[in-house]
Amino acid sequence: MVVLNLNGVLFFTMKYSKYIFVVVPLMHLAGFVGAQFVVSAPLFRLLTPFHLLTCLVLLLLFHQSWNVATAFYCFLAFVAGFFIEVVGVHTGLIFGSYRYGNTLGYKALDVPLLIGANWLVLTYCVGTVVNGLALPTIWKAACAATVVTALDVLIEPVAIRNDFWSWQNNVIPFQNYAAWFLISWVLLLVFYILPFAKTNRLAIVLLLSQLAFFGLHNLLYLLE
């Protein structure tokens, strides 16, 4: 097994981890508060790609014991996530009929390039957090896929209101959630089968930050 020498990166994360553990929740809190005001909301939408990319980079900096299998999973989740969305947008056969807006940044083939980062961040975070369950791999992946799909339930209303993407006739089909579960389940099966360390101290912080961010938005929508 080839292990990549990233001692400098590990030293960085160890030295500044206590600050990063505070910065990540604060980033999400700032995004939540900024989105509530007409004056600041456009700016925070503009910063969304930077926010997602920053979360991805920080998450990967905290990964322990990098090897070829780790790099392969990151590549697979990013590329597979992106091209699945390309097929989904152009055919409507996977998630239903939808299109992407401009909030997530530069698009290729009508899909934001960073959507692959979203699939990677979600499956990696949830997969790492759920890894401690004493379950057979197939069921552990199913549990993790359920969490990913539940998070998408929270993401959808926020995404629609902030021009991440939109659905035909403003209706989110059940097909979308079924596809999220199946795709994330397959990716998480690969995640658990591949021989690399599923240890990342930032994963739980980032996952809870995202749950709080989207959960609070949904709570406000219910109160409107």
N, C-alpha and C positions, 0 to 999 in steps of 0.2 A: 504494500500500500504506500503510495507516495503522499507524504505530508508536506505541505507548503510552508516555507519558513516565513512566518509573519510575526516574529517576536516583537518587532517595533510597534506593530498594530496592537498586539496584546498589551504591551506596556502602556500605550496611549489610553486604551480603554480602562485599564486598571487604575491609572493615575487620575483620570477625569470622570470615572464612572458616577461618582456621587453627584456631580454637576449635571451629567447627561440624564440621570434618572429624574432630576427636577425639571430640566429643560423640555424633555419630551411631553410630559403632562401639561406644562405651561404653554407649549406650542398649540396643543389641542384646545386648551382653555381660551387662549387668545383668538384662535380661529372661531370658536363658538361665540364669544362675546362680539367679535368684530362683525360676524355675519348677521347680528341682530339689528344693526343700524344702517339706514339707507346710505349714509355718507361713506361708511367704511366697508360695506359689503362688497362693492366691486373690486376694491383693493385685495380683500382676502380671497376672492375668487381667482384673481390674477395670480396670487401666491400659491394656489393649490398644487400645481405641478412641482414647485420648489419644495413644498411641505412633504409631498409623497416621496420625492427623490431623497430628501434629507432623512426621512424615516428609514428608507431602504438602506442607505449607506450606513447609518448608525447601527441598524440592526445587524448588518453583515460584519461590521467592525467588532461586534461583541461575540461573534461566533467563535467557538473554541475548536482547536485542532482541525484546521482547514486541510482538505485533501481533494483528490480528483473527484471523488463521489460527491462532495459538497458542491464543487463548482459545476458538476454535471446537473445536479438537481436545480441549482439556481438558473442555469441556462435553460433547462427543460421547462420549468414553471413559467419563466418569463416568455419564452418563445411560444410554447404551447398555448399559454393564456392569451397572448396577442393574436395568434392565427385562428384560434377558436372564435374569438370575438370578430375577426374579419369575416369568417364564414357565417357567423350569427347575424351580423349586420346586413350582409349582402343576400342572405337567403331567408332569414326569419325562421329557419328550421330548428335552431338550437334553443334560443331563449324566447323567441317570439319576435314580433316586428318592432324594432327600435332603431334609434340613430343617436350618434354622439353629438353633443354640443361642443362649445369651444373652451370650457373651463379647464379640462384636463390637458390642454396644451396641444402641441404639434401633432397632426394626424398623418398617418400613411394608410392608404387603402380605406380611408374614412374611419379609421380607428386610432385613438391616441396611442402613441408609442408607449406611454407610461402605464397603459392598462395592464401590460405584462408585469410591471412592477407591483401593481395592486394584487394580482394573483399570487405572485411570489411572497409578498409581505404577509398576506392573510394566511396562506397555507403553511408558511414557515412558522409564523407566530403561534398559530393554533396547534400545529403539529408538535412544536416544542413543548408547549404548555400541557397538552394532553398526553405527552409521551410517558408521564409517570404512572398512568393507569395500568394496572396489571391485567391486561386483556390480550387475547390473540390479536395479531397484527390486523387482520381483516376487520375486527370489531373496533379496535382502537381507531383505525382510519375512518370507520363509519361514525364514531362519536365525534371525532375532529371535524368531519365533513358536516355534521349536524350543526356544530358551533359556527362554522364558516357560513352555512346557509342562513342560520338565525341572524348572524351579523348582516347579511345582505338584506334581510327583511327590514332592519333598521336603516340601512344605507339608502334603500330605494327612495323613500319620500324626500330625503335630503338631496339626493342626486337629481331628482326631477326638479325641485325648486331652485337648484343652483346651476342648472344647465350642464350637468355632467352628461346626462343622456335623457332621452324622452321616449315614451311609448306610444304606439299607434292608438288613437282614441283615448289616450291617458289611462289606459287599463294595463296593469301589470298581470300577465297571465301566470297561472300556476306552473306552466311549462318552464318559466324562468327559474323558479326555485328548484324544480326537479333537476334541471340542467346544472344549476349551481352545486347541488348535492352530488350528482353523479361525477361531474368533472373534478370537483375538489376531492372526492373519495378516491378516484384513480390517482390523482397527483399525490395524495397523502399515503396511499399504498406504496407508491414509489419512494416517497420520503422515508417511510419506516423500513422499507426493505434495503435501501442503500446503506452501505457501511460507513456512516460518519456520525460524529457526536451530535446528539440532539440536546445540546446544552447551550443556553443563551440567557443571561440574566436580564437582558433588556426586553425579551419577548413578552413576558407577562406585563411589564410596565406599558409597553406599546399597545398590547391587546386591550388592557383595561382602559387606557386612554381613548382608544377608538370606540370602545363600547360606551364610555361615558359621553364622548362627543356626539355620537349619533343617537344615543339614548335620550340625551337632554334635548336635542332638536326635536325628536319625535314627541317628547312630553310637551314641549311648547306648542307643537302643531295640534295636539289633542286639546290643549287649553284654549286655543283660539276660538 
